[in-house]
Amino acid sequence: MKNTNNLSTNSSTFSLNVLKTKSHPFWRWFWLTFLMVSLAYAWYSFYVPSSDIGWANSMDSARELARDSNTNILLFFTGKWCVPCRVMKREVFADKEVMKAINSQFVPVIINIDDPNAEDLIMQYKVGTTPITIFTNPEGEVIDYAVGKIGKTKFLEMLKNLGTEGF
């Protein structure tokens, strides 16, 4: 008869040896670093600082205010899920120079494309992606626009080209 005690002892010793085996320290540091970098990137992607831009509540109120003050309208089409939009809000709209220029020369409106009330504007301006920045006159006619994420320098250049050099 065979000794089954030996077999069970060998298999339990083998499984204990496998469990006791440690991975190389390089892999521990690699995965820990990977985790930290991933978390930092996720935070950076979704962090949006507060801004002092006086965004209008609706397009109707923005048009009325633009007509009364004889200024143009800035439309910023965005979505809550849009990472490039968040980057623009963080890098462009949170800048003091940009805030000053927008607040003094435009009636800014932020439009969430997922809002059912924004469907008319999305159709009117043929918005198919985000972010889209559109400058219009008080009647809603497009003066200039940019599709996609734009940086602070290009945004300020657009403002200068629209005749907002007084900032």
C-alpha positions in Angstrom: 0.0 0.0 0.0 1.2 3.5 -0.8 1.8 6.1 1.8 -0.7 8.9 1.1 0.7 11.0 4.0 3.8 11.7 1.9 1.7 12.9 -1.0 -0.4 15.3 1.0 2.8 16.6 2.8 4.5 17.2 -0.5 1.6 19.0 -2.0 1.1 21.2 1.1 4.8 21.9 1.2 4.7 22.9 -2.5 1.8 25.2 -2.0 3.5 26.8 1.1 6.6 27.3 -0.9 4.7 29.0 -3.7 2.9 31.2 -1.2 6.2 32.1 0.5 7.9 33.1 -2.8 8.1 36.9 -2.9 8.1 38.9 -6.1 11.2 40.9 -7.1 11.3 44.4 -5.4 11.4 46.0 -8.9 7.8 44.8 -9.6 6.5 46.1 -6.3 7.9 49.6 -7.0 6.8 49.4 -10.7 3.2 48.7 -9.8 3.1 51.1 -6.9 4.5 53.9 -9.2 2.1 52.9 -11.9 -0.8 53.2 -9.5 0.3 56.6 -8.2 0.8 58.0 -11.7 -2.6 56.7 -12.8 -4.3 58.3 -9.8 -2.5 61.6 -10.4 -3.5 61.6 -14.0 -7.1 60.8 -13.2 -7.2 63.7 -10.7 -5.5 66.0 -13.1 -8.0 65.1 -15.9 -11.1 65.9 -13.9 -9.9 68.7 -11.7 -11.3 72.1 -12.7 -10.6 75.1 -10.6 -13.2 77.8 -10.0 -13.2 80.7 -12.3 -14.5 84.3 -12.0 -16.0 84.3 -15.5 -19.6 85.5 -15.3 -21.3 82.7 -17.4 -24.8 83.6 -18.4 -27.6 81.2 -17.4 -29.2 80.9 -20.8 -28.7 81.9 -24.4 -31.8 84.1 -24.3 -30.5 86.1 -21.3 -27.1 86.3 -23.0 -28.6 87.7 -26.2 -30.6 90.3 -24.3 -27.6 91.3 -22.2 -25.4 91.5 -25.4 -27.9 93.7 -27.2 -28.2 96.0 -24.2 -24.4 96.3 -23.7 -23.5 96.2 -27.4 -21.0 93.3 -26.9 -20.5 90.0 -28.6 -21.3 86.5 -27.2 -18.9 83.7 -26.4 -20.5 80.3 -26.6 -18.5 77.4 -25.1 -20.0 74.0 -25.9 -19.0 71.3 -23.4 -20.1 68.1 -21.7 -19.6 66.8 -18.2 -17.7 63.8 -19.6 -15.5 65.9 -21.9 -11.9 65.8 -20.6 -10.5 68.3 -23.2 -13.2 70.7 -22.0 -12.1 70.3 -18.4 -8.5 70.9 -19.5 -9.6 74.1 -21.3 -11.5 75.3 -18.2 -8.4 74.6 -16.1 -5.8 76.1 -18.4 -7.6 78.8 -20.3 -10.7 80.0 -18.5 -9.1 79.9 -15.0 -6.3 82.3 -16.2 -6.7 85.9 -14.8 -5.8 87.6 -18.1 -8.4 85.5 -20.0 -11.1 86.1 -17.3 -10.5 89.8 -17.5 -10.8 89.9 -21.3 -13.9 87.7 -21.4 -15.7 89.6 -18.6 -15.0 93.0 -20.1 -15.6 92.2 -23.8 -18.1 89.3 -24.0 -21.3 87.8 -22.6 -20.1 84.3 -22.0 -22.4 81.3 -22.2 -21.5 77.7 -21.3 -23.6 75.1 -23.0 -23.8 71.5 -21.9 -24.5 69.5 -25.0 -26.2 66.8 -23.0 -28.9 69.2 -21.8 -32.1 68.6 -23.8 -32.8 72.4 -23.8 -29.6 73.0 -25.8 -30.7 71.0 -28.8 -31.8 74.0 -30.8 -28.4 75.7 -30.3 -26.6 72.5 -31.2 -28.5 72.3 -34.4 -28.2 76.0 -35.2 -24.4 76.0 -34.8 -24.0 72.4 -36.1 -22.1 71.2 -33.1 -20.9 67.7 -33.5 -18.1 67.4 -30.9 -16.7 69.2 -27.9 -15.1 71.5 -27.0 -16.3 74.1 -29.4 -15.8 77.8 -28.8 -17.9 80.2 -30.9 -17.9 84.0 -30.9 -21.2 85.6 -32.2 -22.6 89.0 -32.5 -25.7 89.8 -30.4 -28.0 88.5 -33.2 -26.3 85.1 -33.1 -24.2 85.3 -36.3 -20.9 83.6 -36.1 -17.8 85.9 -36.1 -15.1 83.3 -35.3 -14.9 79.8 -33.9 -12.5 77.1 -32.8 -13.1 73.3 -32.8 -11.3 71.3 -30.2 -9.1 72.2 -27.2 -7.2 75.4 -27.7 -4.5 76.8 -25.4 -4.3 80.1 -23.6 -2.0 81.7 -26.2 -4.3 80.8 -29.2 -7.4 81.9 -27.2 -5.9 85.3 -26.4 -4.9 85.6 -30.0 -8.5 85.0 -31.1 -9.6 87.6 -28.7 -7.2 90.2 -30.1 -8.3 89.4 -33.6 -11.9 90.1 -32.5 -10.8 93.6 -31.5 -10.5 93.0 -27.8 -7.1 94.6 -27.4 -8.2 96.7 -24.5 -7.5 94.1 -21.8 
